[in-house]
Amino acid sequence: MVFLQLFAAIIPSLPTTAIYPMQLLVDFLPIVLFFAAYVMSNDFFVALVVLMVAAPFAMGIQWLLTKKINKISTVSTALVIVLGGGALLLDNKMIFLWKPTVFYWVAAVVFLASQFVGERPIIQRIMESASKDADAPVQLVREQWTILNLSWVIFFIVGGALNIYVAYNYPEATWVKFKLFGLLGLTLAFVIAQSFWLARYMDSKPSE
């Protein structure tokens, strides 16, 4: 259950007790359509337009399925529209290639700031909300939440840097593949590693 709870933290529309195929499809629909459009057209801007249409559409489906729109999807979709629109308007695809980096680095700042603002680090708020209806809700002490939260800060910083490194040093097609398979794969590997770390503390006393 720890893995599903962490997975729900990065894909908030998913329930923690089961992964419903329809909701999973909705979460990954925009990026999959972006990749498919690029492969079929070999045109970055065609794929970008597909993504700019698919992202708000996916948010609409998400609302129909869950009756709520999560903040992560809202920020990501806003960046797709703003940076995608800028790339199309200025005929400069590099503007959009910065999107994952901007998203990751903004997330890093938000997670880091939550260490000092508010009563709980943001990962604690997310995980406790995601696991509140689970048989074994996540309960950690403050120091453990701090470690978990800071590990996400580091992950976001590294992920953002890696994205822009690939964008500037590899062909366009490589970046498109990296966006779908590389960043997603890194995120899932990181979540799995954290699930093993969390499993060691599942029987710990409630968070302070």
Steps between C-alpha positions, in 0.01 A plus 500: 500500500792738557583504130140580405483776758817659363375446144180677595707790629651563156180411311237642735192392306573137580351331807741343745323165523492419128623642172205533267598460133281791385653746747850380422432549130373854561812597695735383226278577200650842411864390498418175318310694233790746475743215443270325251440821305873564479576146382228514233566853375869544582401861568558641847248781463225265386564287807502812716158609374367151576637527853353848551157364406534173690616646833186710573286218360660257746429741785135504395483121505678498835232728642224277362660194661599647836296823527817691578803646326832457677751782523781304336295444184395866500858630518625251242219583257555873548868457414410298191269777378730793586832354390343311209329817383827690529684235300239511223480879494877552487568188294748389764452145629768549763253709700283193551794269565549695821154400624599191706792692649282796598241264650758298693687803631181676607403180682845491664454856630149423628611180676803671653297801616251267669780401739480849646145615422204324655480225758584206270729444199301476180583133442350426841178678405485312169581158642268529799218607271573219253517233770227615740254233382761225470526203735848617602523880476850645482614618844848644545675721751596854402862412419391226261256731324781752462727242339223389267413857403863601438556190289223625270665842487823337384314282250322801348824698472685211336206411273469859381872527433505168317210607278670819387829316449329257264317787327821688420735210431293240316281494188136602525379141456711390796342766722149390396581143600664620818192702596276193484727214600793666677328736743216258570743214551714706736194605698370146536845371599524776761153420634581129524824574686313725743231236550765260628637773728151581629417134561764495773305759697139395442475374857655814646312725739275770350663812363563776747 
